[in-house]
Amino acid sequence: MTLLAFNLLNSGVTLSMVCAAVGLIFAAFLITKVIRASPGNERMRQISGAIQEGAKAYLHRQVVTISTIAAVLFVLLFLYKDHPTAIGFLIGAFCSLAAGYIGMRIAVLANTRTTQAAASGSRLAALRIAFNGGAVTGLLVVGLALLAVGTFYHVATSAIGHEAAVRSLVGLALGASLISVFARLGGGIYTKAADVGADLVGKIEKNLEEDDPRNPATIADNVGDNVGDCAGMAADVFETYAVSLIGAILVGALTLGTEPATVVYPFVLGGISVLGAICGILFVSAARAKPATVLMGAVGTSALVSAILFWPATHQLFPNGIMIGGVQRSPNDLYFASLIGLLMTGIVVLITNYYTSMSYRPVQKIARASETGHATNIIAGLAVGQHATALPVGFIGIAILLSFHFAGLYGIAVAVMSMLSMAGVIISLDAFGPITDNAGGIAVMSNLPKEVRGITDDLDAVGNTMKAVTKGYAIASAGLAALVLFGAYVEELRAHLASAGKPFPFQFSLTEPKIIIGLFIGGLLPFVFTAFSMDAVGKAAGAVVREVRRQLQEKPGILTGTDTPDYGTCVDIVTKAALREMIVPALLPVAFVVGVAIIKPLGPVVLGGMLVGTIVTGLFVAIAMTSGGGAWDNAKKYIEEGHFGGKGSFAHAAAVTGDTVGDPYKDTAGPAINPMIKVVNIVAILIIPIFF
């Protein structure tokens, strides 16, 4: 056992990088498998090509915009921080963009192939193609994150030593998180501006079907699904995974620096997670059941494989346990902390599924409320979103309590890393959603039989719930990860002040006015951030509505099929709006942290309180927005299935209004809070030696 522990201790980081490479190789295999499937007839390929070109054009312009800002931050870090941190920032930013871009490209290739599989009458084949396309994104996220952090840590340790290498990892975390905020906001503004604009005119004013080719905004809507839910979500969870890994390494190094196994252990958990994700993906290729059952089975398979492999890995790395906080912790204690992360994933998935699936009371309650009008639909949706915060936050509190009981702050870090070990299969579920959504759009625009749209609609309804589930997962893990980063902030501040011979001022007491001030400032940030995000969607959607109305008024033949809509103008409107409107809210968290730090009367204590305030209100606002928005969306779909009057009824019109309100909630403002919380914490850690 000692020999095995020695081997894993010395080769754990390398083995995790090998596992990451295996994941990327398997992703390449899935890419070839998706491409080999039939892309359908010429009309289907033409529509898919238009979506692909629109997505490529937007992401290219987004990369140019973000790269300009990233270049400025890189120079500032290079000049005022240190060179390794600046290089880490560049690596994190590049990998975050790459994960989203490549995943989006494959999703666009998978959409028309999913439609073709549905056209052949095979629901199972359509499910597998869509899931395999999404699985490419899932494996890219975990593979690139693990490989980027592992390679940087390995090279930096050889060049500048272990301690400096660990501290410079914060740069990589900042690069991933900041790019993620931009990608989430830009993609979210794009997709929801197009979606809301298309729905308000198409469905409510002109009574057009979803994705009707006569709607000038329909291509922009389908492009948005890819740049928001594929590229944006991939960048989001990439940074959550990378930041959680880095946070666990920081906590291990700062609080248990004499135990090298504490730094290696998060890498080992990450490596195992890649193998678990591959097993979950293979399960979908082999299973035969209802789509929702198959997808949930993939989550269970991945968790089971991870739980089994965590046991020997933990006992080999910590054969004699470890001393944490003056208490001897056994290998079983650390293993139980890792199990808590896996259990939290399952719990969050079940809770979010309950509040957003058409099969349960919350969504049906909103649908029923639609019978009495638009206002009652909105009221019911807001109530569901707020109810949806209670159970996740309660279980997050239990997870914190139990993991801290088993292994202190390091136990919480282990639980977070374990929870993120499910990212590969969870993100596969998320990317599955926009692929099936696009597949349905291609079916309608290609004039395929209604039976085809029936298959894609069923898969899309499951995909919509899966998207809500993954957002709940990302937010819950972000809350736990931010708590770990807050602990790292306190420990880094303590170490910095001790080395400078200064007293440590941080006493977290609610009788301390500075703490209260910090809590208020931090609590304010998510509200200001989401306000800017919602405003951005509203402005851009208004421009789309005006453009669609103009085209339909000037070219009446569009509705009769004698004129062709100008899709490109709507695409251009939302592209410009997304790139313009994302900058201010994305830079808000950086401005808040630097602003508090630079004002001398405030200082590190107020900043510490601000971090906690942001975590608390951000968690509640994000869960309420994403769950409420998902419930509104599926309430509309529930009515469209024939309940409460079906399509074209008064209840349906009210449900469309609720869905349009929920769109920026669930796909723009709510999910973007996740990376925003971590940007605040990472920037706070980064500026300690600069301002304090």
C-alpha positions as CSV (number, residue, x, y, z in Angstrom):
1,M,0.0,0.0,0.0
2,T,2.8,2.4,0.8
3,L,4.5,1.7,-2.6
4,L,1.2,2.4,-4.4
5,A,0.7,5.6,-2.4
6,F,4.2,6.7,-3.3
7,N,3.6,6.0,-7.0
8,L,0.3,7.8,-7.1
9,L,1.7,10.7,-5.1
10,N,4.5,11.2,-7.6
11,S,2.6,10.4,-10.8
12,G,-0.9,11.6,-9.9
13,V,-0.7,14.9,-11.8
14,T,0.7,13.1,-14.9
15,L,-1.9,10.4,-14.8
16,S,-4.6,13.0,-14.6
17,M,-3.2,14.6,-17.7
18,V,-3.2,11.2,-19.5
19,C,-6.9,10.8,-18.5
20,A,-7.6,14.2,-19.9
21,A,-5.9,13.3,-23.2
22,V,-7.9,10.1,-23.3
23,G,-11.1,12.2,-22.9
24,L,-10.0,14.5,-25.8
25,I,-9.2,11.4,-28.0
26,F,-12.7,10.0,-27.2
27,A,-14.2,13.4,-28.1
28,A,-12.4,13.2,-31.5
29,F,-13.9,9.7,-32.0
30,L,-17.4,11.1,-31.3
31,I,-16.8,13.9,-33.8
32,T,-16.1,11.4,-36.5
33,K,-19.1,9.3,-35.5
34,V,-21.4,12.3,-35.7
35,I,-20.0,13.5,-39.1
36,R,-20.5,10.0,-40.6
37,A,-24.2,10.2,-40.1
38,S,-26.4,11.5,-42.9
39,P,-26.9,15.3,-42.9
40,G,-30.2,15.0,-44.8
41,N,-31.5,16.6,-48.0
42,E,-30.2,19.7,-49.7
43,R,-32.7,22.0,-48.0
44,M,-31.8,20.7,-44.6
45,R,-28.1,21.2,-45.3
46,Q,-28.7,24.7,-46.6
47,I,-30.5,25.7,-43.4
48,S,-27.9,24.1,-41.2
49,G,-25.2,25.9,-43.2
50,A,-26.9,29.3,-42.6
51,I,-27.1,28.6,-38.8
52,Q,-23.4,27.5,-38.9
53,E,-22.3,30.6,-40.8
54,G,-24.2,32.9,-38.4
55,A,-22.7,31.2,-35.3
56,K,-19.2,31.3,-36.8
57,A,-19.5,35.0,-37.7
58,Y,-20.8,35.9,-34.2
59,L,-18.1,34.0,-32.4
60,H,-15.4,35.4,-34.6
61,R,-16.4,38.9,-33.7
62,Q,-16.8,38.0,-30.1
63,V,-13.3,36.5,-30.0
64,V,-11.9,39.8,-31.5
65,T,-13.8,41.9,-28.9
66,I,-12.8,39.8,-25.9
67,S,-9.2,39.4,-27.1
68,T,-8.7,43.1,-27.1
69,I,-9.9,43.3,-23.4
70,A,-7.9,40.2,-22.5
71,A,-4.7,41.7,-24.1
72,V,-5.0,44.8,-21.9
73,L,-5.5,42.7,-18.7
74,F,-2.5,40.5,-19.8
75,V,-0.2,43.5,-20.1
76,L,-1.4,44.8,-16.6
77,L,-0.8,41.4,-15.0
78,F,2.6,41.1,-16.8
79,L,3.7,44.6,-15.5
80,Y,2.1,44.8,-12.1
81,K,1.8,41.2,-10.9
82,D,4.3,38.6,-12.3
83,H,5.0,36.9,-15.6
84,P,3.8,33.3,-14.7
85,T,0.4,34.7,-13.5
86,A,0.0,36.7,-16.7
87,I,0.9,33.6,-18.8
88,G,-1.6,31.5,-16.8
89,F,-4.3,34.2,-17.5
90,L,-3.6,33.8,-21.2
91,I,-3.8,30.0,-21.1
92,G,-7.1,30.1,-19.1
93,A,-8.7,32.6,-21.5
94,F,-7.6,30.7,-24.6
95,C,-8.8,27.3,-23.4
96,S,-12.2,28.7,-22.2
97,L,-12.8,30.2,-25.7
98,A,-11.6,27.0,-27.4
99,A,-13.9,24.7,-25.4
100,G,-16.9,26.8,-26.3
101,Y,-16.0,27.3,-30.0
102,I,-15.2,23.7,-30.9
103,G,-18.2,22.4,-29.0
104,M,-20.5,24.8,-30.8
105,R,-19.1,23.8,-34.2
106,I,-19.8,20.2,-33.5
107,A,-23.3,20.9,-32.2
108,V,-24.1,22.7,-35.4
109,L,-23.0,19.7,-37.4
110,A,-25.1,17.4,-35.2
111,N,-28.4,19.4,-35.6
112,T,-29.2,18.4,-39.2
113,R,-28.1,14.9,-38.6
114,T,-30.5,14.6,-35.6
115,T,-33.3,15.9,-37.9
116,Q,-32.4,13.3,-40.5
117,A,-32.4,10.5,-37.9
118,A,-35.9,11.7,-36.7
119,A,-37.0,11.7,-40.4
120,S,-36.1,8.1,-40.6
121,G,-38.5,7.5,-37.8
122,S,-35.9,6.5,-35.2
123,R,-36.3,8.4,-31.9
124,L,-33.4,6.4,-30.4
125,A,-31.0,7.2,-33.3
126,A,-31.9,10.9,-33.0
127,L,-31.3,10.8,-29.3
128,R,-27.9,9.2,-29.7
129,I,-26.7,11.6,-32.4
130,A,-27.8,14.7,-30.4
131,F,-26.2,13.3,-27.2
132,N,-23.0,12.4,-28.9
133,G,-22.8,15.9,-30.4
134,G,-23.3,17.3,-26.9
135,A,-20.8,14.8,-25.4
136,V,-18.0,16.4,-27.5
137,T,-18.6,19.6,-25.6
138,G,-18.7,17.8,-22.2
139,L,-15.4,16.0,-22.8
140,L,-13.7,19.1,-24.2
141,V,-14.7,21.0,-21.0
142,V,-13.2,18.5,-18.6
143,G,-10.3,17.4,-20.8
144,L,-9.1,20.9,-21.7
145,A,-9.5,22.2,-18.1
146,L,-7.6,19.3,-16.5
147,L,-4.9,19.4,-19.2
148,A,-4.5,23.2,-19.0
149,V,-4.2,23.3,-15.2
150,G,-2.1,20.1,-15.0
151,T,0.4,21.2,-17.7
152,F,0.7,24.8,-16.4
153,Y,1.3,23.5,-12.8
154,H,3.8,20.9,-14.0
155,V,5.8,23.4,-16.1
156,A,5.6,26.2,-13.6
157,T,6.7,24.0,-10.7
158,S,9.8,23.0,-12.7
159,A,10.5,26.6,-13.6
160,I,9.7,28.6,-10.5
161,G,9.1,26.1,-7.7
162,H,5.9,24.6,-6.1
163,E,4.8,27.6,-4.0
164,A,5.1,30.2,-6.8
165,A,3.5,27.8,-9.3
166,V,0.4,27.3,-7.0
167,R,0.0,31.1,-6.6
168,S,0.3,31.8,-10.3
169,L,-2.6,29.4,-10.9
170,V,-4.9,32.2,-9.9
171,G,-4.0,33.9,-13.2
172,L,-5.3,30.9,-15.1
173,A,-8.5,30.9,-13.0
174,L,-9.0,34.6,-13.7
175,G,-8.5,34.1,-17.5
176,A,-11.1,31.3,-17.6
177,S,-13.6,33.1,-15.4
178,L,-13.5,36.5,-17.1
179,I,-13.8,35.0,-20.6
180,S,-16.7,32.9,-19.3
181,V,-18.6,36.0,-18.1
182,F,-18.2,37.6,-21.6
183,A,-19.1,34.3,-23.4
184,R,-22.1,33.8,-21.1
185,L,-23.4,37.3,-21.3
186,G,-22.7,37.8,-25.1
187,G,-24.2,34.4,-26.0
188,G,-27.1,34.9,-23.6
189,I,-27.9,38.4,-24.9
190,Y,-27.7,37.1,-28.5
191,T,-29.9,34.1,-28.1
192,K,-32.6,35.6,-26.0
193,A,-32.9,38.9,-28.0
194,A,-33.5,36.8,-31.1
195,D,-35.8,34.4,-29.3
196,V,-37.9,37.0,-27.6
197,G,-38.1,39.1,-30.8
198,A,-39.1,36.1,-32.9
199,D,-41.8,35.0,-30.4
200,L,-43.4,38.3,-29.8
201,V,-44.1,39.1,-33.4
202,G,-44.2,35.5,-34.8
203,K,-46.3,33.7,-32.2
204,I,-48.4,36.5,-30.7
205,E,-48.9,39.0,-33.5
206,K,-48.9,36.7,-36.6
207,N,-49.8,33.3,-35.0
208,L,-46.8,31.6,-36.7
209,E,-45.4,28.3,-35.5
210,E,-42.1,28.0,-33.7
211,D,-39.2,28.2,-36.3
212,D,-41.6,29.1,-39.1
213,P,-39.3,30.0,-42.1
214,R,-41.5,33.1,-42.8
215,N,-40.3,34.7,-39.5
216,P,-37.3,36.9,-40.4
217,A,-35.8,36.3,-36.9
218,T,-35.9,32.5,-37.0
219,I,-32.3,31.9,-38.2
220,A,-31.0,34.3,-35.6
221,D,-33.0,32.4,-33.0
222,N,-31.4,29.1,-34.0
223,V,-27.9,30.7,-34.2
224,G,-28.5,31.9,-30.7
225,D,-29.1,28.5,-29.3
226,N,-25.6,27.5,-30.3
227,V,-23.7,30.6,-29.2
228,G,-25.5,30.8,-25.9
229,D,-26.3,27.3,-24.8
230,C,-23.3,25.6,-26.4
231,A,-20.4,28.0,-26.5
232,G,-21.6,30.1,-23.5
233,M,-22.3,27.1,-21.2
234,A,-19.1,25.3,-22.2
235,A,-17.0,28.4,-21.3
236,D,-19.0,28.7,-18.1
237,V,-18.5,25.1,-16.9
238,F,-14.9,25.1,-18.1
239,E,-14.1,27.9,-15.8
240,T,-16.1,26.3,-12.9
241,Y,-14.2,23.1,-13.3
242,A,-10.8,24.8,-13.6
243,V,-11.5,27.2,-10.8
244,S,-12.7,24.4,-8.5
245,L,-9.6,22.4,-9.2
246,I,-7.4,25.5,-8.6
247,G,-9.4,26.4,-5.5
248,A,-8.8,22.9,-4.0
249,I,-5.1,23.1,-4.9
250,L,-4.8,26.6,-3.2
251,V,-6.6,25.4,0.0
252,G,-4.4,22.3,0.1
253,A,-1.2,24.3,-0.4
254,L,-2.1,27.2,2.0
255,T,-3.6,25.2,4.9
256,L,-1.8,21.8,4.5
257,G,1.4,22.8,2.7
258,T,3.4,20.1,4.4
259,E,1.2,17.4,2.9
260,P,1.9,17.2,-0.9
261,A,-0.9,14.6,-1.4
262,T,-3.4,17.4,-0.7
263,V,-2.4,19.1,-4.0
264,V,-2.3,15.9,-6.0
265,Y,-5.6,14.6,-4.8
266,P,-7.8,17.1,-6.7
267,F,-5.9,16.2,-9.9
268,V,-6.6,12.5,-9.3
269,L,-10.3,13.1,-8.7
270,G,-10.4,15.1,-12.0
271,G,-8.7,12.3,-13.9
272,I,-11.1,9.7,-12.6
273,S,-14.0,12.0,-13.6
274,V,-13.0,11.8,-17.3
275,L,-13.2,8.0,-17.2
276,G,-16.6,8.3,-15.4
277,A,-17.9,10.7,-18.1
278,I,-16.8,8.3,-20.9
279,C,-18.7,5.4,-19.2
280,G,-21.8,7.6,-18.9
281,I,-21.6,8.5,-22.6
282,L,-21.2,4.8,-23.6
283,F,-24.3,4.0,-21.5
284,V,-26.4,6.3,-23.8
285,S,-25.1,4.4,-26.8
286,A,-26.1,1.1,-25.3
287,A,-29.4,1.8,-23.4
288,R,-32.9,1.5,-24.8
289,A,-35.5,3.4,-22.9
290,K,-37.3,6.7,-22.8
291,P,-35.0,9.7,-23.5
292,A,-35.2,11.2,-20.0
293,T,-34.6,7.8,-18.4
294,V,-31.5,7.1,-20.7
295,L,-30.0,10.6,-20.0
296,M,-30.5,10.3,-16.2
297,G,-29.0,6.8,-16.4
298,A,-25.9,8.3,-17.9
299,V,-25.6,10.6,-14.9
300,G,-26.0,7.7,-12.5
301,T,-23.4,5.6,-14.4
302,S,-20.8,8.3,-14.3
303,A,-21.4,8.9,-10.6
304,L,-21.2,5.2,-9.8
305,V,-17.9,4.8,-11.7
306,S,-16.4,7.8,-9.9
307,A,-17.6,6.6,-6.5
308,I,-16.0,3.2,-7.0
309,L,-12.6,4.6,-8.2
310,F,-12.4,7.4,-5.6
311,W,-12.1,4.7,-2.9
312,P,-8.7,3.2,-3.9
313,A,-7.4,6.5,-5.0
314,T,-8.1,8.1,-1.6
315,H,-6.6,5.3,0.4
316,Q,-3.5,5.1,-1.8
317,L,-2.8,8.8,-1.5
318,F,-3.6,9.0,2.3
319,P,-2.8,5.6,3.6
320,N,-2.3,6.9,7.2
321,G,-4.8,9.8,7.0
322,I,-3.9,13.4,7.5
323,M,-3.9,16.0,10.3
324,I,-6.4,18.8,9.5
325,G,-7.1,21.6,12.1
326,G,-5.3,19.6,14.8
327,V,-7.5,16.6,14.2
328,Q,-6.4,13.3,12.6
329,R,-8.6,12.6,9.6
330,S,-8.7,9.1,8.2
331,P,-8.8,8.1,4.5
332,N,-12.5,7.3,5.0
333,D,-13.2,10.9,6.1
334,L,-11.7,12.2,2.8
335,Y,-13.6,9.6,0.8
336,F,-16.9,10.5,2.5
337,A,-16.2,14.2,1.6
338,S,-15.8,13.2,-2.0
339,L,-19.1,11.2,-1.9
340,I,-20.9,14.3,-0.7
341,G,-20.0,16.0,-3.9
342,L,-21.4,13.2,-6.0
343,L,-24.6,13.0,-3.9
344,M,-25.0,16.8,-4.2
345,T,-25.0,16.4,-8.0
346,G,-27.8,13.9,-7.9
347,I,-29.8,16.0,-5.4
348,V,-29.5,19.2,-7.5
349,V,-30.4,17.3,-10.7
350,L,-33.6,15.9,-9.0
351,I,-34.6,19.2,-7.5
352,T,-34.2,21.2,-10.6
353,N,-35.9,18.5,-12.7
354,Y,-38.9,18.7,-10.3
355,Y,-39.3,22.5,-10.7
356,T,-38.7,22.6,-14.5
357,S,-40.1,19.3,-15.9
358,M,-43.6,19.1,-17.5
359,S,-44.2,16.0,-15.5
360,Y,-44.5,17.8,-12.1
361,R,-46.8,20.3,-10.4
362,P,-44.7,23.5,-10.6
363,V,-44.8,23.7,-14.4
364,Q,-48.4,22.5,-14.5
365,K,-49.3,25.2,-12.0
366,I,-47.9,27.9,-14.3
367,A,-49.7,26.4,-17.3
368,R,-53.0,26.4,-15.3
369,A,-52.5,30.0,-14.2
370,S,-52.2,31.0,-17.9
371,E,-55.9,30.3,-18.3
372,T,-56.7,33.5,-16.4
373,G,-54.2,35.8,-18.2
374,H,-50.7,37.0,-18.8
375,A,-50.3,38.6,-15.4
376,T,-51.3,35.4,-13.5
377,N,-48.8,33.4,-15.6
378,I,-46.0,35.9,-14.6
379,I,-47.0,35.8,-11.0
380,A,-47.0,32.0,-10.9
381,G,-43.7,31.8,-12.7
382,L,-42.0,34.3,-10.2
383,A,-43.4,32.2,-7.3
384,V,-42.0,29.0,-8.7
385,G,-38.6,30.5,-9.2
386,Q,-38.5,31.8,-5.6
387,H,-39.8,28.5,-4.2
388,A,-37.1,26.7,-6.2
389,T,-34.3,28.3,-4.1
390,A,-35.2,26.6,-0.8
391,L,-34.3,23.0,-1.3
392,P,-31.0,23.6,-3.2
393,V,-29.7,26.1,-0.7
394,G,-30.8,23.8,2.2
395,F,-28.8,20.9,0.8
396,I,-25.9,23.1,0.0
397,G,-25.8,24.1,3.6
398,I,-25.9,20.4,4.7
399,A,-23.1,19.6,2.2
400,I,-21.0,22.3,3.6
401,L,-21.6,21.2,7.2
402,L,-20.9,17.5,6.5
403,S,-17.8,18.0,4.3
404,F,-16.4,20.5,6.8
405,H,-17.1,17.9,9.6
406,F,-15.1,15.3,7.7
407,A,-12.1,17.3,6.6
408,G,-12.4,21.0,7.4
409,L,-12.1,23.6,4.6
410,Y,-10.2,21.1,2.6
411,G,-13.1,18.7,2.9
412,I,-15.4,21.3,1.3
413,A,-12.8,21.7,-1.5
414,V,-12.8,18.0,-2.1
415,A,-16.6,17.9,-2.2
416,V,-16.6,20.7,-4.8
417,M,-14.0,18.9,-6.9
418,S,-16.0,15.7,-6.7
419,M,-19.2,17.5,-7.7
420,L,-17.4,18.9,-10.7
421,S,-16.2,15.4,-11.5
422,M,-19.6,15.0,-13.1
423,A,-19.2,17.9,-15.5
424,G,-18.3,15.8,-18.5
425,V,-21.7,14.0,-18.6
426,I,-23.7,17.0,-17.2
427,I,-22.5,19.3,-20.0
428,S,-23.3,16.6,-22.5
429,L,-26.9,16.9,-21.3
430,D,-26.8,20.7,-21.7
431,A,-25.4,20.7,-25.2
432,F,-28.0,18.1,-26.1
433,G,-30.7,20.8,-25.6
434,P,-29.8,23.3,-28.3
435,I,-29.0,20.4,-30.8
436,T,-32.5,19.1,-30.5
437,D,-34.0,22.6,-30.5
438,N,-32.1,23.3,-33.8
439,A,-33.2,19.9,-35.2
440,G,-36.8,20.8,-34.7
441,G,-36.2,24.2,-36.4
442,I,-34.6,22.5,-39.4
443,A,-37.6,20.1,-39.6
444,V,-40.1,23.0,-39.8
445,M,-38.1,25.1,-42.2
446,S,-37.5,22.1,-44.4
447,N,-41.2,21.3,-44.5
448,L,-40.7,17.8,-43.2
449,P,-43.8,15.8,-42.0
450,K,-45.3,16.7,-38.7
451,E,-44.3,13.3,-37.3
452,V,-40.6,14.4,-37.6
453,R,-41.4,17.5,-35.6
454,G,-43.2,15.3,-33.1
455,I,-40.0,13.4,-32.4
456,T,-37.8,16.5,-32.2
457,D,-40.3,18.3,-30.0
458,D,-40.3,15.3,-27.5
459,L,-36.5,15.4,-27.5
460,D,-36.5,19.2,-27.2
461,A,-38.8,19.1,-24.2
462,V,-36.4,16.7,-22.5
463,G,-33.5,18.9,-23.6
464,N,-35.1,22.0,-22.2
465,T,-35.3,20.3,-18.8
466,M,-31.7,19.1,-19.1
467,K,-30.6,22.7,-19.8
468,A,-32.3,23.8,-16.6
469,V,-30.8,20.9,-14.7
470,T,-27.2,21.8,-15.9
471,K,-27.7,25.4,-15.0
472,G,-28.8,24.4,-11.5
473,Y,-25.8,22.1,-11.2
474,A,-23.4,24.9,-12.4
475,I,-24.9,27.4,-9.9
476,A,-24.8,25.0,-6.9
477,S,-21.2,24.0,-7.6
478,A,-20.3,27.7,-8.1
479,G,-21.7,28.5,-4.7
480,L,-19.6,25.8,-3.1
481,A,-16.5,26.7,-5.2
482,A,-16.9,30.4,-4.2
483,L,-16.9,29.4,-0.6
484,V,-13.6,27.6,-1.1
485,L,-12.2,30.6,-2.9
486,F,-13.3,32.8,0.0
487,G,-11.4,30.5,2.3
488,A,-8.4,30.8,0.0
489,Y,-8.7,34.6,0.1
490,V,-8.6,34.6,3.9
491,E,-5.6,32.2,4.0
492,E,-3.7,34.1,1.3
493,L,-4.3,37.4,3.1
494,R,-3.1,35.9,6.4
495,A,0.1,34.6,4.7
496,H,0.8,37.9,2.9
497,L,0.3,40.1,6.0
498,A,2.5,37.7,8.1
499,S,5.3,37.9,5.5
500,A,5.1,41.7,5.6
501,G,5.1,41.8,9.4
502,K,1.6,43.3,9.5
503,P,-1.3,42.2,11.9
504,F,-4.1,40.1,10.5
505,P,-7.2,42.3,10.7
506,F,-9.9,39.9,9.6
507,Q,-12.3,39.1,12.4
508,F,-15.7,38.1,10.8
509,S,-18.1,39.5,13.4
510,L,-21.5,41.0,12.6
511,T,-20.7,43.7,15.2
512,E,-18.0,45.0,13.0
513,P,-19.4,47.8,10.8
514,K,-16.9,47.1,8.0
515,I,-18.2,43.6,7.6
516,I,-21.8,44.8,7.3
517,I,-20.7,47.4,4.7
518,G,-19.0,44.7,2.7
519,L,-22.0,42.4,3.0
520,F,-24.2,45.2,1.6
521,I,-21.9,46.0,-1.3
522,G,-21.5,42.3,-2.2
523,G,-25.2,41.7,-1.9
524,L,-25.9,44.6,-4.3
525,L,-23.6,43.3,-7.0
526,P,-25.7,40.4,-8.4
527,F,-28.7,42.8,-8.6
528,V,-26.9,45.5,-10.5
529,F,-25.2,42.8,-12.7
530,T,-28.5,41.1,-13.6
531,A,-30.2,44.5,-14.2
532,F,-27.6,45.4,-16.9
533,S,-28.0,41.9,-18.4
534,M,-31.8,42.1,-18.6
535,D,-31.7,45.6,-20.0
536,A,-29.4,44.4,-22.7
537,V,-31.8,41.7,-23.8
538,G,-34.7,44.1,-23.7
539,K,-33.0,46.6,-25.9
540,A,-31.8,44.1,-28.5
541,A,-35.2,42.2,-28.5
542,G,-37.0,45.5,-29.1
543,A,-34.7,46.2,-32.1
544,V,-35.5,42.7,-33.5
545,V,-39.3,43.2,-33.0
546,R,-39.1,46.5,-35.0
547,E,-37.1,44.8,-37.8
548,V,-39.4,41.8,-38.1
549,R,-42.5,44.1,-38.1
550,R,-40.8,46.3,-40.8
551,Q,-40.1,43.4,-43.1
552,L,-43.6,41.9,-42.7
553,Q,-45.2,45.3,-43.4
554,E,-43.0,46.2,-46.4
555,K,-43.1,42.7,-47.9
556,P,-46.6,41.2,-47.3
557,G,-45.6,38.3,-49.6
558,I,-43.4,36.9,-46.9
559,L,-46.4,35.5,-45.1
560,T,-47.9,34.1,-48.3
561,G,-44.6,32.5,-49.3
562,T,-44.0,34.7,-52.4
563,D,-41.2,36.8,-50.8
564,T,-38.2,35.6,-48.8
565,P,-37.3,37.2,-45.4
566,D,-34.0,39.0,-45.0
567,Y,-32.6,36.8,-42.2
568,G,-29.2,38.4,-42.2
569,T,-30.4,41.8,-40.9
570,C,-31.8,40.2,-37.7
571,V,-28.6,38.3,-37.3
572,D,-26.6,41.5,-37.6
573,I,-28.8,43.4,-35.1
574,V,-28.4,40.8,-32.3
575,T,-24.7,40.3,-33.1
576,K,-23.9,44.0,-32.7
577,A,-26.2,44.4,-29.6
578,A,-24.6,41.4,-27.9
579,L,-21.1,42.5,-28.4
580,R,-21.9,46.1,-27.3
581,E,-24.0,45.3,-24.3
582,M,-21.9,42.6,-22.7
583,I,-18.9,44.7,-21.9
584,V,-20.2,46.8,-19.0
585,P,-21.8,44.0,-16.9
586,A,-18.8,41.7,-17.6
587,L,-16.4,44.3,-16.1
588,L,-18.6,45.2,-13.2
589,P,-17.2,42.5,-10.8
590,V,-13.6,43.6,-11.5
591,A,-14.6,47.2,-10.9
592,F,-16.4,46.5,-7.6
593,V,-13.4,44.5,-6.2
594,V,-10.8,47.0,-7.3
595,G,-13.0,49.9,-6.1
596,V,-13.3,48.5,-2.6
597,A,-9.6,47.6,-2.4
598,I,-8.4,51.0,-3.6
599,I,-10.4,53.0,-1.0
600,K,-8.1,52.8,2.1
601,P,-10.8,53.2,4.7
602,L,-12.5,50.0,3.4
603,G,-9.6,47.6,2.8
604,P,-9.4,43.8,3.2
605,V,-12.1,43.4,5.8
606,V,-14.8,45.2,3.7
607,L,-13.6,43.2,0.7
608,G,-14.0,39.9,2.6
609,G,-17.5,40.8,3.6
610,M,-18.3,41.8,0.0
611,L,-17.2,38.3,-1.2
612,V,-19.6,36.6,1.2
613,G,-22.5,39.0,0.3
614,T,-22.0,38.3,-3.4
615,I,-22.0,34.5,-2.8
616,V,-25.2,34.6,-0.8
617,T,-27.4,36.9,-2.9
618,G,-25.9,35.6,-6.1
619,L,-26.8,32.0,-5.3
620,F,-30.4,32.9,-4.5
621,V,-30.9,35.2,-7.5
622,A,-29.3,32.7,-10.0
623,I,-31.3,29.7,-8.8
624,A,-34.6,31.7,-8.8
625,M,-33.9,33.0,-12.3
626,T,-32.8,29.8,-14.0
627,S,-35.5,27.6,-12.4
628,G,-38.3,30.1,-12.9
629,G,-37.2,30.6,-16.5
630,G,-37.1,26.9,-17.2
631,A,-40.5,26.4,-15.7
632,W,-42.0,29.2,-17.8
633,D,-40.6,27.6,-20.9
634,N,-41.9,24.1,-20.2
635,A,-45.3,25.5,-19.2
636,K,-45.6,26.9,-22.7
637,K,-44.6,23.5,-24.1
638,Y,-47.1,21.8,-21.8
639,I,-50.0,23.9,-23.2
640,E,-48.7,23.3,-26.8
641,E,-49.2,19.6,-26.2
642,G,-52.9,20.2,-26.0
643,H,-53.5,21.1,-22.3
644,F,-55.6,24.1,-21.3
645,G,-56.7,24.9,-24.8
646,G,-53.5,24.1,-26.7
647,K,-51.8,26.2,-29.4
648,G,-53.6,29.4,-30.4
649,S,-55.6,29.6,-27.2
650,F,-55.7,32.5,-24.7
651,A,-53.7,30.4,-22.2
652,H,-51.1,29.8,-24.9
653,A,-50.7,33.5,-25.6
654,A,-50.2,34.1,-21.9
655,A,-47.7,31.3,-21.7
656,V,-45.7,32.7,-24.6
657,T,-45.5,36.0,-22.7
658,G,-44.2,34.2,-19.6
659,D,-41.7,32.3,-21.7
660,T,-40.4,35.5,-23.2
661,V,-40.0,37.0,-19.7
662,G,-38.3,33.8,-18.5
663,D,-35.9,33.7,-21.5
664,P,-33.4,36.3,-20.3
665,Y,-33.9,35.0,-16.7
666,K,-32.8,31.4,-17.5
667,D,-30.4,32.0,-20.4
668,T,-28.7,35.3,-19.8
669,A,-28.8,37.0,-16.4
670,G,-29.2,33.9,-14.1
671,P,-26.4,31.7,-15.5
672,A,-24.0,34.6,-15.9
673,I,-24.0,35.1,-12.1
674,N,-22.2,31.8,-11.8
675,P,-18.8,33.0,-13.3
676,M,-19.4,36.5,-12.0
677,I,-19.3,35.2,-8.4
678,K,-16.0,33.5,-9.0
679,V,-14.4,36.5,-10.9
680,V,-15.1,38.6,-7.7
681,N,-13.3,36.0,-5.5
682,I,-10.4,35.4,-7.9
683,V,-9.7,39.1,-8.4
684,A,-9.8,39.6,-4.6
685,I,-7.1,36.9,-4.2
686,L,-5.0,38.3,-7.1
687,I,-4.9,41.9,-5.8
688,I,-3.9,41.1,-2.2
689,P,-0.1,41.8,-2.7
690,I,-0.9,44.8,-4.9
691,F,-3.2,46.8,-2.5
692,F,-2.7,45.2,0.9
